[in-house]
Amino acid sequence: MSETTTIQVTKQTRDELKKIGSMGDDYNAVIEKLIRAYKDHEHKSRIDRIAVEARKHFEENRDEYVNIDDL
């Protein structure tokens, strides 16, 4: 098993962590679940930003593109 450490959280935070966890989860599992959710959210946000930039680029440079039906 990995080395463990102790972190201090308020009782309110502890109670919120309990709500997030599933039956049998320890706090480490709950925190890992939160980290995965955060990373997933960040990844989706990054993709959204890229899509917005791509649309902006296309709109600003529309005349440089050829419609596939015109080929």
LOVO-319256 format. One record per atom (N, C-alpha, C, O): x, y, z; residue in one letter. Coordinates in Angstrom, 2 decimals, padded with zeros to 5 digits. Each point is the difference from the previous one (the first is absolute). Layout:
// residues N
        u        v        w  aa
        X        Y        Z   A
...
// end
This chain:
// residues 71
        u        v        w  aa
   000.85  -001.19   000.00   M
  -000.85   001.19   000.00   M
   000.89   001.24   000.00   M
   001.10  -000.01   000.55   M
  -001.59   001.07  -001.17   S
   000.74   001.26  -000.05   S
   000.09   000.61   001.38   S
  -000.80  -000.28   000.90   S
   001.81   001.10  -000.76   E
   000.15   000.73   001.26   E
  -001.20   000.92   000.19   E
  -000.46   000.62  -000.96   E
  -000.04  -000.54   002.17   T
  -001.17   000.85   000.26   T
   000.41   001.20   000.83   T
   001.07   000.03   000.60   T
  -001.95   000.95  -000.59   T
   000.22   001.22   000.77   T
  -001.33   000.42   000.60   T
  -001.05  -000.54  -000.35   T
   001.08   001.48   001.22   T
  -001.21   000.52   000.63   T
  -000.23   001.41  -000.51   T
   000.91   000.83  -000.02   T
  -002.15  -000.56  -000.38   I
  -000.36   001.37  -000.38   I
  -001.13   000.45   000.90   I
  -000.84  -000.80   000.42   I
   000.84   002.07  -000.12   Q
  -001.05   000.53   000.86   Q
  -001.06   000.67  -000.85   Q
   000.29   000.79  -000.90   Q
  -001.54  -001.12   001.20   V
  -001.14   000.64  -000.65   V
  -001.00   000.37   001.08   V
  -000.01  -000.59   001.09   V
  -000.82   001.55  -001.41   T
  -001.04   000.37   000.97   T
  -001.04  -001.12   000.06   T
  -000.06  -000.85  -000.89   T
  -000.74   000.86   001.92   K
  -001.07  -000.99   000.12   K
  -000.98   000.14  -001.16   K
  -000.54  -001.00  -000.49   K
   000.30   002.23   000.07   Q
  -000.91   000.23  -001.12   Q
   000.56  -000.66  -001.27   Q
  -000.74  -000.65  -000.74   Q
   002.02   000.83   000.49   T
   000.63  -000.62  -001.18   T
  -000.06  -001.52   000.11   T
  -000.30  -000.68  -000.98   T
   000.58   000.15   002.16   R
  -000.06  -001.44   000.22   R
  -001.40  -000.52  -000.32   R
  -000.15  -001.03  -000.65   R
  -000.87   001.75   001.11   D
  -001.38  -000.42  -000.24   D
  -000.34   000.04  -001.49   D
  -000.71  -000.87  -000.50   D
   001.21   001.87  -000.20   E
  -000.23   000.09  -001.45   E
   000.72  -001.14  -000.72   E
  -000.55  -000.57  -000.95   E
   001.75   000.22   001.38   L
   000.73  -001.12  -000.60   L
  -000.78  -001.30   000.19   L
  -000.04  -000.84  -000.90   L
  -000.57   000.68   002.05   K
  -000.80  -001.20   000.26   K
  -001.15  -000.12  -000.99   K
  -000.34  -001.10  -000.43   K
  -000.25   002.23   000.06   K
  -001.11   000.00  -000.96   K
   000.45  -000.41  -001.39   K
  -000.76  -000.60  -000.76   K
   001.99   000.92   000.42   I
   000.52  -000.30  -001.34   I
   000.39  -001.47  -000.11   I
  -000.13  -000.60  -001.07   I
   000.60   000.03   002.16   G
   000.47  -001.38  -000.03   G
  -001.11  -001.01  -000.15   G
  -001.17   000.27   000.30   G
   001.57  -001.45  -000.77   S
  -000.92  -001.13  -000.10   S
   000.21  -000.89   001.20   S
   000.98   000.15   000.73   S
  -001.89  -001.08  -000.52   M
   000.10  -000.93   001.11   M
   001.35  -000.71  -000.05   M
   000.36  -000.59  -001.01   M
   000.37   000.66   002.08   G
   001.30  -000.68   000.08   G
   001.18   000.85  -000.42   G
   001.15  -000.41   000.19   G
  -001.40   001.58  -000.77   D
   001.11   000.88  -000.39   D
   000.67   000.58   001.22   D
  -000.66   000.39   000.96   D
   001.98  -000.33  -001.00   D
   000.71   000.77   001.03   D
   000.22   001.40  -000.56   D
  -000.31   000.27  -001.16   D
   000.84   000.61   001.99   Y
   000.17   001.38  -000.46   Y
   000.95   000.09  -001.18   Y
  -000.17   000.87  -000.86   Y
   001.17  -001.73   000.80   N
   000.93   000.02  -001.13   N
  -000.74  -000.29  -001.30   N
   000.25   000.66  -001.01   N
  -001.16  -001.63   001.02   A
  -000.77  -000.33  -001.19   A
  -000.89   001.17  -000.42   A
  -000.15   000.28  -001.18   A
  -000.42   000.39   002.16   V
  -000.86   001.16  -000.29   V
   000.84   001.12  -000.62   V
  -000.43   000.62  -000.98   V
   001.59  -000.37   001.52   I
   000.86   001.06  -000.54   I
   000.48  -000.37  -001.39   I
   000.07   000.87  -000.87   I
   000.26  -002.13   000.64   E
   000.39  -000.44  -001.34   E
  -001.14   000.20  -000.99   E
   000.23   000.40  -001.14   E
  -001.46  -000.67   001.57   K
  -001.18   000.20  -000.84   K
  -000.13   001.49  -000.36   K
  -000.29   000.35  -001.14   K
   000.49   000.52   002.12   L
  -000.08   001.44  -000.25   L
   001.10   000.46  -000.96   L
  -000.24   000.85  -000.86   L
   001.44  -001.39   001.00   I
   001.10   000.35  -000.89   I
  -000.32  -000.42  -001.44   I
   000.23   000.76  -000.93   I
  -000.76  -001.98   000.76   R
  -000.38  -000.47  -001.35   R
  -001.06   000.91  -000.61   R
   000.08   000.35  -001.18   R
  -001.07   000.03   001.98   A
  -001.07   000.87  -000.49   A
   000.57   001.36  -000.40   A
  -000.39   000.57  -001.02   A
   001.30  -000.05   001.82   Y
   000.62   001.29  -000.30   Y
   000.79  -000.07  -001.31   Y
  -000.12   000.87  -000.86   Y
   000.92  -001.94   000.71   K
   000.80  -000.15  -001.22   K
  -000.89  -000.16  -001.21   K
   000.29   000.56  -001.06   K
  -001.38  -001.32   001.19   D
  -000.94  -000.18  -001.10   D
  -000.63   001.33  -000.39   D
  -000.13   000.32  -001.18   D
  -000.26   000.46   002.19   H
  -000.59   001.31  -000.26   H
   001.01   000.92  -000.70   H
  -000.35   000.69  -000.96   H
   001.59  -000.69   001.43   E
   001.03   000.84  -000.61   E
   000.25  -000.42  -001.44   E
   000.18   000.86  -000.87   E
  -000.17  -002.17   000.61   H
   000.22  -000.50  -001.35   H
  -001.13   000.47  -000.92   H
   000.26   000.46  -001.12   H
  -001.51  -000.58   001.58   K
  -001.14   000.43  -000.80   K
   000.04   001.51  -000.23   K
  -000.34   000.47  -001.08   K
   000.74   000.28   002.09   S
   000.10   001.45  -000.15   S
   001.05   000.37  -001.04   S
  -000.20   000.92  -000.79   S
   001.32  -001.64   000.81   R
   001.06   000.24  -000.97   R
  -000.49  -000.28  -001.41   R
   000.27   000.77  -000.92   R
  -001.00  -001.87   000.74   I
  -000.55  -000.34  -001.31   I
  -000.99   001.08  -000.45   I
   000.00   000.39  -001.16   I
  -000.84   000.09   002.08   D
  -000.95   001.07  -000.34   D
   000.73   001.25  -000.45   D
  -000.41   000.64  -000.97   D
   001.50  -000.27   001.66   R
   000.77   001.19  -000.39   R
   000.62  -000.18  -001.38   R
   000.02   000.94  -000.80   R
   000.48  -002.13   000.52   I
   000.58  -000.27  -001.32   I
  -001.07   000.10  -001.08   I
   000.26   000.57  -001.06   I
  -001.44  -001.10   001.32   A
  -001.10   000.06  -000.97   A
  -000.40   001.44  -000.27   A
  -000.25   000.37  -001.15   A
   000.18   000.45   002.18   V
  -000.35   001.41  -000.17   V
   001.06   000.70  -000.86   V
  -000.34   000.77  -000.90   V
   001.60  -001.03   001.19   E
   001.08   000.60  -000.79   E
  -000.04  -000.47  -001.45   E
   000.24   000.79  -000.91   E
  -000.55  -002.07   000.69   A
  -000.08  -000.53  -001.36   A
  -001.15   000.67  -000.77   A
   000.16   000.39  -001.16   A
  -001.32  -000.26   001.82   R
  -001.12   000.68  -000.66   R
   000.34   001.45  -000.32   R
  -000.32   000.50  -001.08   R
   000.96   000.17   002.02   K
   000.40   001.40  -000.21   K
   000.97   000.09  -001.18   K
  -000.14   000.88  -000.86   K
   001.11  -001.78   000.82   H
   000.97  -000.01  -001.10   H
  -000.72  -000.22  -001.33   H
   000.27   000.70  -000.98   H
  -001.20  -001.66   000.94   F
  -000.73  -000.28  -001.23   F
  -000.79   001.22  -000.45   F
   000.03   000.37  -001.18   F
  -000.74   000.25   002.11   E
  -000.82   001.16  -000.37   E
   000.87   001.14  -000.52   E
  -000.38   000.69  -000.95   E
   001.53  -000.48   001.57   E
   000.89   001.09  -000.42   E
   000.72  -000.30  -001.31   E
   000.46   000.92  -000.68   E
  -000.36  -002.20   000.32   N
   000.75  -000.39  -001.19   N
  -000.84  -000.84  -000.95   N
   000.51  -000.82  -000.75   N
  -001.81   001.05   000.79   R
  -000.94  -000.79  -000.79   R
   000.38  -000.05  -001.48   R
  -000.17  -001.04  -000.65   R
   000.66   002.13   000.11   D
   000.32   000.05  -001.43   D
   001.19  -000.89  -000.38   D
   000.22  -000.24  -001.19   D
   000.52  -000.24   002.15   E
   001.13  -000.88  -000.28   E
  -000.41  -001.47  -000.08   E
   000.81  -000.85  -000.35   E
  -002.06   000.55   000.67   Y
  -000.48  -001.37   000.01   Y
  -000.90  -000.26  -001.21   Y
  -000.66   000.91  -000.50   Y
   000.65  -002.15   000.04   V
  -000.81  -000.40  -001.13   V
  -001.08  -000.94   000.51   V
   000.27  -000.91   000.79   V
  -001.49   001.13  -001.25   N
  -001.10  -000.88   000.35   N
   000.23  -001.36  -000.65   N
   000.36  -000.07  -001.17   N
  -000.55  -000.99   001.91   I
   000.25  -001.35  -000.52   I
  -000.89  -000.30  -001.21   I
   000.39  -000.78  -000.87   I
  -001.57   001.37   000.82   D
  -000.90  -000.22  -001.13   D
   000.52   000.64  -001.29   D
  -000.42  -000.35  -001.10   D
   001.36   001.31   001.25   D
   000.57   000.68  -001.17   D
   001.20  -000.74  -000.57   D
   000.54   000.40  -001.03   D
  -000.12  -001.46   001.68   L
   001.17  -000.74  -000.50   L
  -000.36  -000.95  -001.11   L
   000.88  -000.70  -000.52   L
// end
